[in-house]
């Protein structure tokens, strides 16, 4: 019984940390959006034109 309870507590803690990490990522994404967009278009260009591979 106690093991089950500790398991649930661990799950809650993991979920909380996951949500916190997501919030941090969302806050950082606005600053990183420019570079991410560059990388995304770069990879898109690679996949769209196989000649560059």
Secondary structure, 3 states (H helix, E strand, C coil): CHHHHHHHHHHHHHHHHHHHHHHHHHHHHHHHHHHHHHHHHHHHHHHHCHHHC
